[in-house]
């Protein structure tokens, strides 16, 4: 053995491969598989709850947007009262949906976490949602004003579907870290 080689910490087994070092006697350190399962359990539960809350609010947002932009009280479906102002309509529906999102995530998704300072939590929630709203409106605005697409299908794909995926991904990461931290 040269001076640079460290002695083997784990004895070789008969097959010539090294055995993994075992935990010290009396320690309860979970195995890699157990740690992976615990991590999956921890994140899977909150992720599923977040997606359920988001899914319900998504349906509400989509329904409200389509009613405002494509349904007219006297003419029916086609061009609604806010057809010429899709970004304002989307902003209104996102504001209503955000209130329900806060309640669903505070009370259910992250309900097991300590209650943060309400003022701080709400201010961070508003900041995160302003940024997320900007992301969603950018998707709708790009489709409407850059690509010139204004059909119900185009609005729902760009503003409701793609915009929602982008903004929801941003919200999930920031809610768990900033708005409802584990502490």
Wavefront OBJ file of the C-alpha trace (Angstrom):
o trace
v 0.000 0.000 0.000
v 1.351 3.406 -0.893
v 1.176 6.372 1.466
v -1.694 7.894 -0.556
v -4.161 5.023 -0.308
v -6.570 5.013 2.601
v -7.273 1.749 4.336
v -10.567 0.141 3.373
v -13.400 1.037 5.731
v -15.534 -1.918 4.708
v -14.212 -5.454 4.514
v -14.384 -7.254 1.187
v -16.987 -9.973 0.974
v -16.281 -13.349 -0.632
v -17.373 -12.088 -4.082
v -14.640 -9.442 -3.989
v -16.979 -6.447 -3.813
v -17.046 -4.165 -0.815
v -19.999 -4.284 1.497
v -21.691 -1.016 2.291
v -20.791 0.292 5.702
v -23.516 -0.396 8.214
v -24.948 2.145 10.578
v -23.459 2.286 14.038
v -25.072 -0.117 16.491
v -28.131 1.468 18.074
v -28.546 4.147 15.384
v -31.851 4.420 13.566
v -30.595 6.015 10.386
v -33.055 5.166 7.589
v -31.820 3.402 4.510
v -31.624 5.153 1.168
v -34.875 3.505 0.096
v -36.622 4.570 3.284
v -35.358 8.142 2.893
v -36.556 8.212 -0.723
v -39.973 6.892 0.334
v -40.239 9.500 3.129
v -39.279 12.278 0.714
v -41.800 11.050 -1.859
v -44.526 10.783 0.795
v -43.799 14.303 2.031
v -43.844 15.930 -1.400
v -46.423 13.702 -3.070
v -49.131 14.604 -0.580
v -48.614 18.374 -0.866
v -48.201 18.169 -4.642
v -51.468 16.247 -5.081
v -53.321 18.667 -2.798
v -51.815 21.657 -4.618
v -52.893 20.216 -7.980
v -56.430 19.522 -6.733
v -56.812 23.084 -5.426
v -55.252 24.400 -8.635
v -57.449 22.189 -10.808
v -60.655 23.402 -9.215
v -59.565 27.029 -9.386
v -58.392 26.473 -12.989
v -61.912 25.369 -13.951
v -63.396 28.410 -12.233
v -60.888 30.746 -13.935
v -61.558 29.223 -17.362
v -65.339 29.389 -16.939
v -65.304 33.008 -15.758
v -62.920 34.095 -18.529
v -65.013 32.452 -21.237
v -68.198 34.000 -19.888
v -66.667 37.482 -19.783
v -64.966 37.345 -23.191
v -67.118 35.048 -25.331
v -70.653 35.197 -23.935
v -72.973 38.145 -24.315
v -76.113 38.307 -22.144
v -78.400 39.155 -25.092
v -76.531 37.648 -28.071
v -75.278 34.431 -26.519
v -71.921 32.947 -27.504
v -69.581 34.823 -29.809
v -68.177 38.126 -28.672
v -68.805 38.805 -25.020
v -68.831 42.036 -23.067
v -65.048 41.988 -22.593
v -63.964 40.519 -25.944
v -62.009 43.668 -26.757
v -60.306 43.637 -23.334
v -59.071 40.066 -22.820
v -56.192 41.045 -20.531
v -58.526 42.946 -18.206
v -60.936 40.003 -18.189
v -58.088 37.608 -17.405
v -56.839 39.900 -14.657
v -60.300 39.872 -13.038
v -60.619 36.104 -13.215
v -57.100 35.582 -11.851
v -57.852 37.939 -8.937
v -60.978 35.982 -8.007
v -59.187 32.655 -8.457
v -56.223 33.832 -6.369
v -58.433 34.444 -3.345
v -59.730 30.875 -3.510
v -56.220 29.562 -4.156
v -54.916 31.228 -1.007
v -57.650 29.718 1.130
v -57.289 26.242 -0.379
v -53.522 26.182 -0.062
v -53.383 27.783 3.397
v -56.075 25.566 4.882
v -55.469 22.281 3.066
v -52.310 21.957 0.952
v -49.972 23.555 3.478
v -52.340 23.284 6.455
v -49.884 21.130 8.411
v -47.258 23.862 8.408
v -46.997 26.440 11.165
v -49.192 29.474 10.689
v -46.946 32.248 9.451
v -47.393 35.883 10.302
v -50.609 36.563 8.411
v -49.619 40.008 7.147
v -46.256 38.749 5.874
v -47.860 35.647 4.358
v -50.552 37.620 2.549
v -48.063 40.210 1.263
v -45.774 37.471 -0.095
v -48.810 35.691 -1.554
v -49.831 38.900 -3.342
v -46.292 39.481 -4.636
v -45.990 35.904 -5.913
v -49.409 36.170 -7.566
v -48.623 39.499 -9.215
v -45.552 37.905 -10.810
v -47.479 34.729 -11.717
v -50.302 36.831 -13.158
v -47.771 38.683 -15.294
v -46.505 35.362 -16.636
v -50.027 34.221 -17.479
v -51.020 37.539 -19.059
v -47.819 37.494 -21.118
v -48.881 34.175 -22.647
v -52.340 35.527 -23.506
v -50.999 38.892 -24.710
v -48.428 37.210 -26.963
v -51.135 35.102 -28.581
v -53.578 37.989 -28.977
v -51.320 40.894 -29.904
v -48.224 39.328 -31.452
v -49.714 36.310 -33.199
v -53.117 37.958 -33.813
v -55.106 34.984 -32.516
v -58.410 35.853 -30.829
v -60.571 32.759 -31.074
v -61.900 30.994 -27.987
v -59.546 28.091 -28.729
v -56.480 30.324 -29.042
v -57.322 32.262 -25.866
v -57.927 29.093 -23.894
v -54.747 27.426 -25.113
v -52.477 30.434 -24.597
v -53.991 32.236 -21.621
v -55.775 29.513 -19.756
v -53.785 26.352 -20.481
v -50.188 27.380 -21.261
v -50.362 30.458 -19.036
v -51.756 28.374 -16.204
v -48.987 25.772 -16.499
v -46.288 28.454 -16.401
v -47.849 30.416 -13.540
v -48.787 27.324 -11.508
v -45.267 25.947 -11.712
v -43.939 29.275 -10.465
v -46.557 29.413 -7.710
v -45.885 25.890 -6.448
v -42.186 26.537 -5.961
v -42.633 29.952 -4.371
v -45.647 29.120 -2.157
v -43.817 26.250 -0.492
v -40.653 28.283 0.057
v -41.863 31.817 0.715
v -45.572 32.028 1.478
v -46.104 28.842 3.534
v -42.573 27.869 4.687
v -41.890 24.833 6.882
v -39.702 26.863 9.266
l 1 2 3 4 5 6 7 8 9 10 11 12 13 14 15 16 17 18 19 20 21 22 23 24 25 26 27 28 29 30 31 32 33 34 35 36 37 38 39 40 41 42 43 44 45 46 47 48 49 50 51 52 53 54 55 56 57 58 59 60 61 62 63 64 65 66 67 68 69 70 71 72 73 74 75 76 77 78 79 80 81 82 83 84 85 86 87 88 89 90 91 92 93 94 95 96 97 98 99 100 101 102 103 104 105 106 107 108 109 110 111 112 113 114 115 116 117 118 119 120 121 122 123 124 125 126 127 128 129 130 131 132 133 134 135 136 137 138 139 140 141 142 143 144 145 146 147 148 149 150 151 152 153 154 155 156 157 158 159 160 161 162 163 164 165 166 167 168 169 170 171 172 173 174 175 176 177 178 179 180 181 182 183
